[in-house]
Amino acid sequence: MTPTRKRRLIFITLITVGIAIATAIFLTAFKENIMFFKSPTEISKGDFPQERNFRIGGMVKDHSLQRSDDSLEVTFMITDFAHDVKVSYEGILPDLFREGQGVVAIGQMTLSGIFKAEEVLAKHDENYMPPEAAAALEAAKEQKN
């Protein structure tokens, strides 16, 4: 093998190894930052990430909203009309948040089976619902019938 070919082979090998390392770093970072969306039905089946944040979406169940008298803690139920999940949140809720409206919460499940939300997002007009939440509600309605 001539010295020129040897240098080219080493150069190509180093570029290939560099691309492989960069791809591995990118995929690892992407995997750690991905946020799953789950419906109450999926959560009731135990299909949710353990000890990791994820999003849950559905409708705020009527007559389930309970506010604490001495703090900003709020509990409510999110439903997809087939199953319900109890949500606990401490903070100020969005202005558009109310019972019977669509909502998406970000947080994680506790060992006691309550979803501890870090952030609550309410829909911004009467026609909007996140696509994942709309699909989950539709699937739950079909499964119920």
N, CA and C atoms as a LAMMPS dump frame, in Angstrom:
ITEM: TIMESTEP
0
ITEM: NUMBER OF ATOMS
435
ITEM: BOX BOUNDS ff ff ff
-5.0000000000000000e+02 5.0000000000000000e+02
-5.0000000000000000e+02 5.0000000000000000e+02
-5.0000000000000000e+02 5.0000000000000000e+02
ITEM: ATOMS id mol type element x y z
1 1 1 N 0.857 -1.178 0
2 1 2 C 0 0 0
3 1 3 C 0.898 1.235 0
4 2 1 N 0.592 2.155 -0.863
5 2 2 C 1.406 3.357 -0.978
6 2 3 C 1.074 4.311 0.173
7 3 1 N 1.984 5.217 0.505
8 3 2 C 1.738 6.166 1.599
9 3 3 C 0.51 7.053 1.359
10 4 1 N 0.234 7.415 0.116
11 4 2 C -0.926 8.257 -0.189
12 4 3 C -2.216 7.495 0.092
13 5 1 N -2.276 6.262 -0.329
14 5 2 C -3.474 5.43 -0.064
15 5 3 C -3.654 5.199 1.438
16 6 1 N -2.547 5.007 2.11
17 6 2 C -2.605 4.776 3.555
18 6 3 C -3.173 5.998 4.274
19 7 1 N -2.722 7.207 3.885
20 7 2 C -3.235 8.445 4.476
21 7 3 C -4.715 8.628 4.178
22 8 1 N -5.13 8.336 2.95
23 8 2 C -6.54 8.449 2.584
24 8 3 C -7.399 7.483 3.397
25 9 1 N -6.916 6.26 3.552
26 9 2 C -7.658 5.254 4.332
27 9 3 C -7.802 5.69 5.79
28 10 1 N -6.733 6.223 6.362
29 10 2 C -6.79 6.711 7.748
30 10 3 C -7.744 7.895 7.85
31 11 1 N -7.674 8.801 6.883
32 11 2 C -8.553 9.973 6.873
33 11 3 C -10.027 9.555 6.777
34 12 1 N -10.34 8.658 5.892
35 12 2 C -11.727 8.177 5.726
36 12 3 C -12.193 7.441 6.987
37 13 1 N -11.305 6.649 7.574
38 13 2 C -11.645 5.93 8.808
39 13 3 C -11.936 6.909 9.939
40 14 1 N -11.124 7.96 10.085
41 14 2 C -11.335 8.957 11.139
42 14 3 C -12.645 9.717 10.922
43 15 1 N -12.958 10.058 9.678
44 15 2 C -14.221 10.742 9.394
45 15 3 C -15.402 9.84 9.732
46 16 1 N -15.321 8.575 9.36
47 16 2 C -16.403 7.623 9.654
48 16 3 C -16.594 7.457 11.156
49 17 1 N -15.518 7.32 11.899
50 17 2 C -15.597 7.188 13.355
51 17 3 C -16.173 8.469 13.968
52 18 1 N -15.753 9.628 13.471
53 18 2 C -16.282 10.901 13.968
54 18 3 C -17.782 11.032 13.741
55 19 1 N -18.242 10.653 12.552
56 19 2 C -19.678 10.7 12.258
57 19 3 C -20.439 9.73 13.155
58 20 1 N -19.888 8.553 13.384
59 20 2 C -20.546 7.566 14.254
60 20 3 C -20.653 8.083 15.688
61 21 1 N -19.614 8.717 16.18
62 21 2 C -19.634 9.269 17.544
63 21 3 C -20.64 10.416 17.64
64 22 1 N -20.66 11.298 16.653
65 22 2 C -21.616 12.417 16.658
66 22 3 C -23.058 11.908 16.606
67 23 1 N -23.306 10.886 15.804
68 23 2 C -24.645 10.294 15.721
69 23 3 C -25.045 9.672 17.051
70 24 1 N -24.131 8.965 17.691
71 24 2 C -24.432 8.349 18.988
72 24 3 C -24.759 9.41 20.036
73 25 1 N -24.012 10.492 20.07
74 25 2 C -24.271 11.574 21.029
75 25 3 C -25.628 12.211 20.755
76 26 1 N -25.939 12.464 19.493
77 26 2 C -27.229 13.052 19.121
78 26 3 C -28.387 12.143 19.535
79 27 1 N -28.289 10.862 19.241
80 27 2 C -29.381 9.943 19.572
81 27 3 C -29.557 9.789 21.083
82 28 1 N -28.475 9.806 21.822
83 28 2 C -28.563 9.723 23.287
84 28 3 C -29.249 10.958 23.851
85 29 1 N -28.871 12.126 23.378
86 29 2 C -29.496 13.368 23.845
87 29 3 C -30.966 13.406 23.447
88 30 1 N -31.284 12.97 22.254
89 30 2 C -32.67 12.964 21.783
90 30 3 C -33.518 12.02 22.63
91 31 1 N -32.986 10.855 22.959
92 31 2 C -33.726 9.875 23.756
93 31 3 C -34.025 10.412 25.158
94 32 1 N -33.088 11.123 25.734
95 32 2 C -33.273 11.659 27.082
96 32 3 C -34.276 12.808 27.116
97 33 1 N -34.442 13.527 26.009
98 33 2 C -35.305 14.704 25.99
99 33 3 C -36.663 14.476 25.349
100 34 1 N -36.923 13.291 24.871
101 34 2 C -38.211 13.029 24.236
102 34 3 C -39.299 13.001 25.309
103 35 1 N -40.45 13.563 24.995
104 35 2 C -41.549 13.594 25.955
105 35 3 C -42.753 12.882 25.342
106 36 1 N -43.158 11.798 25.98
107 36 2 C -44.26 10.993 25.483
108 36 3 C -45.598 11.621 25.843
109 37 1 N -46.613 11.348 25.027
110 37 2 C -47.985 11.753 25.316
111 37 3 C -48.773 10.488 25.628
112 38 1 N -49.502 10.504 26.734
113 38 2 C -50.304 9.351 27.132
114 38 3 C -51.716 9.799 27.465
115 39 1 N -52.667 8.934 27.191
116 39 2 C -54.065 9.197 27.526
117 39 3 C -54.382 8.511 28.855
118 40 1 N -55.473 8.885 29.518
119 40 2 C -55.861 8.202 30.755
120 40 3 C -56.049 6.687 30.579
121 41 1 N -56.522 6.262 29.406
122 41 2 C -56.687 4.825 29.165
123 41 3 C -55.332 4.127 29.161
124 42 1 N -54.338 4.723 28.509
125 42 2 C -52.999 4.126 28.484
126 42 3 C -52.396 4.093 29.882
127 43 1 N -52.625 5.138 30.642
128 43 2 C -52.094 5.18 32.008
129 43 3 C -52.757 4.117 32.879
130 44 1 N -54.06 3.908 32.707
131 44 2 C -54.753 2.891 33.501
132 44 3 C -54.223 1.491 33.196
133 45 1 N -53.678 1.285 32
134 45 2 C -53.077 0.002 31.628
135 45 3 C -51.627 -0.106 32.091
136 46 1 N -51.086 0.96 32.665
137 46 2 C -49.7 0.963 33.135
138 46 3 C -48.702 1.294 32.046
139 47 1 N -49.176 1.802 30.918
140 47 2 C -48.311 2.127 29.789
141 47 3 C -47.879 3.591 29.866
142 48 1 N -46.882 3.865 30.714
143 48 2 C -46.33 5.216 30.838
144 48 3 C -44.902 5.117 31.353
145 49 1 N -44.066 6.121 31.063
146 49 2 C -42.673 6.086 31.513
147 49 3 C -42.583 6.199 33.038
148 50 1 N -41.781 5.364 33.625
149 50 2 C -41.578 5.378 35.071
150 50 3 C -40.504 6.401 35.433
151 51 1 N -40.755 7.166 36.497
152 51 2 C -39.795 8.138 37.031
153 51 3 C -39.281 9.09 35.954
154 52 1 N -40.179 9.496 35.071
155 52 2 C -39.812 10.382 33.978
156 52 3 C -41.005 11.24 33.595
157 53 1 N -40.768 12.479 33.219
158 53 2 C -41.862 13.353 32.808
159 53 3 C -42.467 12.889 31.49
160 54 1 N -43.78 13.046 31.389
161 54 2 C -44.504 12.812 30.152
162 54 3 C -45.741 13.687 30.167
163 55 1 N -46.435 13.744 29.039
164 55 2 C -47.638 14.571 28.93
165 55 3 C -48.865 13.681 29.003
166 56 1 N -49.89 14.186 29.668
167 56 2 C -51.181 13.516 29.71
168 56 3 C -52.214 14.53 29.228
169 57 1 N -53.158 14.061 28.45
170 57 2 C -54.157 14.979 27.921
171 57 3 C -55.541 14.375 27.939
172 58 1 N -56.512 15.237 27.972
173 58 2 C -57.908 14.832 27.957
174 58 3 C -58.772 16.004 28.384
175 59 1 N -59.925 15.67 28.902
176 59 2 C -60.866 16.687 29.362
177 59 3 C -60.842 16.732 30.887
178 60 1 N -61.024 17.925 31.446
179 60 2 C -61.134 18.054 32.893
180 60 3 C -62.538 17.571 33.264
181 61 1 N -62.597 16.558 34.097
182 61 2 C -63.879 15.949 34.458
183 61 3 C -64.717 16.941 35.262
184 62 1 N -66.004 17.01 34.926
185 62 2 C -66.92 17.899 35.641
186 62 3 C -66.987 17.532 37.119
187 63 1 N -67.033 18.548 37.964
188 63 2 C -67.176 18.425 39.418
189 63 3 C -65.985 17.708 40.08
190 64 1 N -64.82 17.739 39.447
191 64 2 C -63.653 17.082 40.04
192 64 3 C -62.621 18.077 40.559
193 65 1 N -62.786 19.35 40.265
194 65 2 C -61.821 20.374 40.648
195 65 3 C -61.929 20.684 42.136
196 66 1 N -60.813 20.544 42.844
197 66 2 C -60.755 20.844 44.276
198 66 3 C -59.55 21.744 44.526
199 67 1 N -59.807 22.896 45.14
200 67 2 C -58.744 23.844 45.45
201 67 3 C -58.479 23.829 46.949
202 68 1 N -57.205 23.941 47.312
203 68 2 C -56.816 24.02 48.711
204 68 3 C -57.095 25.426 49.227
205 69 1 N -57.549 25.525 50.467
206 69 2 C -57.857 26.829 51.054
207 69 3 C -56.612 27.622 51.441
208 70 1 N -55.529 26.915 51.785
209 70 2 C -54.363 27.604 52.325
210 70 3 C -53.128 27.576 51.417
211 71 1 N -53.275 27.077 50.194
212 71 2 C -52.135 27.069 49.271
213 71 3 C -52.646 27.12 47.837
214 72 1 N -51.735 27.055 46.892
215 72 2 C -52.106 27.069 45.475
216 72 3 C -52.305 25.652 44.921
217 73 1 N -52.383 24.664 45.814
218 73 2 C -52.538 23.275 45.359
219 73 3 C -53.954 23.029 44.846
220 74 1 N -54.026 22.353 43.706
221 74 2 C -55.286 22.038 43.051
222 74 3 C -55.244 20.576 42.646
223 75 1 N -56.353 19.874 42.816
224 75 2 C -56.477 18.526 42.291
225 75 3 C -57.698 18.465 41.389
226 76 1 N -57.594 17.669 40.346
227 76 2 C -58.694 17.48 39.414
228 76 3 C -58.488 16.17 38.679
229 77 1 N -59.499 15.751 37.957
230 77 2 C -59.433 14.507 37.198
231 77 3 C -59.36 14.841 35.712
232 78 1 N -58.501 14.143 34.994
233 78 2 C -58.469 14.219 33.539
234 78 3 C -59.092 12.923 33.027
235 79 1 N -60.013 13.05 32.085
236 79 2 C -60.715 11.882 31.564
237 79 3 C -60.643 11.842 30.043
238 80 1 N -60.701 10.63 29.516
239 80 2 C -60.89 10.457 28.077
240 80 3 C -62.22 9.755 27.835
241 81 1 N -63.096 9.85 28.833
242 81 2 C -64.447 9.303 28.845
243 81 3 C -64.472 7.788 28.976
244 82 1 N -63.311 7.158 29.077
245 82 2 C -63.248 5.725 29.361
246 82 3 C -62.572 5.5 30.714
247 83 1 N -61.523 6.271 30.992
248 83 2 C -60.796 6.175 32.252
249 83 3 C -60.458 7.578 32.744
250 84 1 N -60.2 7.677 34.051
251 84 2 C -59.863 8.952 34.683
252 84 3 C -58.502 8.832 35.368
253 85 1 N -57.795 9.95 35.434
254 85 2 C -56.53 10.026 36.167
255 85 3 C -56.595 11.252 37.059
256 86 1 N -56.272 11.06 38.336
257 86 2 C -56.248 12.178 39.274
258 86 3 C -54.943 12.944 39.095
259 87 1 N -55.056 14.276 39.021
260 87 2 C -53.907 15.15 38.796
261 87 3 C -53.787 16.105 39.973
262 88 1 N -52.571 16.276 40.456
263 88 2 C -52.272 17.244 41.512
264 88 3 C -51.322 18.283 40.933
265 89 1 N -51.637 19.551 41.177
266 89 2 C -50.817 20.64 40.635
267 89 3 C -50.73 21.743 41.671
268 90 1 N -49.545 22.316 41.83
269 90 2 C -49.381 23.445 42.738
270 90 3 C -48.885 24.626 41.931
271 91 1 N -49.726 25.629 41.815
272 91 2 C -49.373 26.81 41.05
273 91 3 C -50.628 27.492 40.538
274 92 1 N -50.414 28.476 39.711
275 92 2 C -51.535 29.225 39.143
276 92 3 C -51.947 28.56 37.836
277 93 1 N -53.217 28.233 37.737
278 93 2 C -53.732 27.589 36.536
279 93 3 C -53.938 28.613 35.425
280 94 1 N -53.892 28.187 34.167
281 94 2 C -54.141 29.121 33.057
282 94 3 C -55.544 29.714 33.138
283 95 1 N -55.735 30.883 32.574
284 95 2 C -57.036 31.552 32.604
285 95 3 C -58.131 30.724 31.953
286 96 1 N -57.808 29.983 30.91
287 96 2 C -58.814 29.208 30.185
288 96 3 C -59.099 27.845 30.81
289 97 1 N -58.447 27.523 31.916
290 97 2 C -58.652 26.231 32.57
291 97 3 C -60.014 26.221 33.271
292 98 1 N -60.802 25.186 32.992
293 98 2 C -62.07 24.98 33.699
294 98 3 C -62.557 23.566 33.429
295 99 1 N -63.533 23.156 34.209
296 99 2 C -64.099 21.817 34.047
297 99 3 C -64.78 21.69 32.697
298 100 1 N -64.66 20.52 32.102
299 100 2 C -65.274 20.261 30.815
300 100 3 C -64.462 20.74 29.629
301 101 1 N -63.253 21.262 29.859
302 101 2 C -62.405 21.773 28.787
303 101 3 C -61.202 20.856 28.596
304 102 1 N -60.606 20.922 27.403
305 102 2 C -59.417 20.143 27.117
306 102 3 C -58.2 20.702 27.834
307 103 1 N -57.322 19.8 28.239
308 103 2 C -56.137 20.203 28.981
309 103 3 C -55.011 19.207 28.7
310 104 1 N -53.78 19.704 28.761
311 104 2 C -52.591 18.864 28.692
312 104 3 C -51.741 19.215 29.902
313 105 1 N -51.299 18.193 30.64
314 105 2 C -50.458 18.403 31.814
315 105 3 C -49.124 17.698 31.609
316 106 1 N -48.071 18.305 32.104
317 106 2 C -46.729 17.736 32.006
318 106 3 C -46.258 17.43 33.412
319 107 1 N -45.806 16.205 33.644
320 107 2 C -45.33 15.79 34.96
321 107 3 C -45.05 14.307 34.963
322 108 1 N -45.216 13.679 36.141
323 108 2 C -44.986 12.246 36.237
324 108 3 C -45.897 11.618 37.27
325 109 1 N -46.065 10.308 37.167
326 109 2 C -46.92 9.566 38.083
327 109 3 C -46.176 9.332 39.394
328 110 1 N -46.907 9.449 40.49
329 110 2 C -46.338 9.137 41.795
330 110 3 C -46.611 7.668 42.102
331 111 1 N -46.003 7.165 43.151
332 111 2 C -46.224 5.778 43.546
333 111 3 C -47.664 5.538 43.987
334 112 1 N -48.342 6.593 44.447
335 112 2 C -49.732 6.45 44.896
336 112 3 C -50.724 6.511 43.742
337 113 1 N -50.242 6.652 42.5
338 113 2 C -51.117 6.648 41.339
339 113 3 C -51.705 8 40.984
340 114 1 N -51.152 9.061 41.541
341 114 2 C -51.601 10.419 41.226
342 114 3 C -50.577 11.052 40.294
343 115 1 N -51.058 11.73 39.267
344 115 2 C -50.178 12.418 38.33
345 115 3 C -49.799 13.758 38.947
346 116 1 N -48.532 13.947 39.243
347 116 2 C -48.02 15.185 39.821
348 116 3 C -47.574 16.09 38.683
349 117 1 N -48.381 17.111 38.382
350 117 2 C -48.115 17.987 37.247
351 117 3 C -47.154 19.105 37.634
352 118 1 N -46.229 19.395 36.726
353 118 2 C -45.337 20.538 36.88
354 118 3 C -45.838 21.72 36.063
355 119 1 N -46.623 21.414 35.024
356 119 2 C -47.159 22.449 34.147
357 119 3 C -48.511 21.988 33.619
358 120 1 N -49.451 22.919 33.553
359 120 2 C -50.785 22.627 33.023
360 120 3 C -51.06 23.605 31.885
361 121 1 N -51.453 23.065 30.755
362 121 2 C -51.742 23.873 29.575
363 121 3 C -53.209 23.7 29.212
364 122 1 N -53.902 24.805 29.014
365 122 2 C -55.306 24.755 28.623
366 122 3 C -55.41 25.12 27.156
367 123 1 N -56.453 24.619 26.513
368 123 2 C -56.62 24.95 25.095
369 123 3 C -56.879 26.439 24.946
370 124 1 N -56.512 27.005 23.802
371 124 2 C -56.568 28.459 23.667
372 124 3 C -57.787 28.988 22.93
373 125 1 N -58.607 28.15 22.353
374 125 2 C -59.896 28.605 21.839
375 125 3 C -60.852 27.428 21.794
376 126 1 N -62.097 27.675 21.474
377 126 2 C -63.106 26.625 21.585
378 126 3 C -62.96 25.517 20.548
379 127 1 N -62.178 25.727 19.496
380 127 2 C -62.047 24.715 18.454
381 127 3 C -60.743 23.934 18.517
382 128 1 N -59.802 24.37 19.319
383 128 2 C -58.482 23.751 19.321
384 128 3 C -58.379 22.651 20.366
385 129 1 N -57.74 21.56 19.971
386 129 2 C -57.345 20.527 20.911
387 129 3 C -56.073 19.901 20.346
388 130 1 N -55.066 19.635 21.186
389 130 2 C -53.849 19.021 20.663
390 130 3 C -54.2 17.739 19.908
391 131 1 N -53.548 17.468 18.784
392 131 2 C -53.889 16.298 17.981
393 131 3 C -53.817 14.988 18.761
394 132 1 N -52.821 14.875 19.659
395 132 2 C -52.697 13.647 20.439
396 132 3 C -53.892 13.472 21.374
397 133 1 N -54.332 14.567 21.995
398 133 2 C -55.472 14.486 22.913
399 133 3 C -56.75 14.164 22.152
400 134 1 N -56.938 14.777 20.984
401 134 2 C -58.132 14.497 20.184
402 134 3 C -58.158 13.036 19.748
403 135 1 N -57.01 12.504 19.338
404 135 2 C -56.943 11.102 18.923
405 135 3 C -57.203 10.166 20.094
406 136 1 N -56.67 10.497 21.264
407 136 2 C -56.882 9.657 22.446
408 136 3 C -58.351 9.657 22.864
409 137 1 N -58.998 10.818 22.824
410 137 2 C -60.42 10.897 23.171
411 137 3 C -61.263 10.11 22.174
412 138 1 N -60.94 10.22 20.905
413 138 2 C -61.682 9.499 19.872
414 138 3 C -61.512 7.989 20.036
415 139 1 N -60.294 7.544 20.324
416 139 2 C -60.039 6.117 20.523
417 139 3 C -60.779 5.592 21.741
418 140 1 N -60.837 6.385 22.806
419 140 2 C -61.537 5.962 24.018
420 140 3 C -63.028 5.866 23.765
421 141 1 N -63.587 6.811 22.998
422 141 2 C -65.015 6.765 22.676
423 141 3 C -65.347 5.521 21.857
424 142 1 N -64.487 5.19 20.879
425 142 2 C -64.718 4.01 20.051
426 142 3 C -64.598 2.735 20.872
427 143 1 N -63.632 2.702 21.8
428 143 2 C -63.439 1.523 22.635
429 143 3 C -64.592 1.338 23.603
430 144 1 N -65.168 2.435 24.06
431 144 2 C -66.279 2.388 25
432 144 3 C -67.542 1.837 24.338
433 145 1 N -67.737 2.158 23.055
434 145 2 C -68.939 1.707 22.33
435 145 3 C -68.836 0.323 21.859
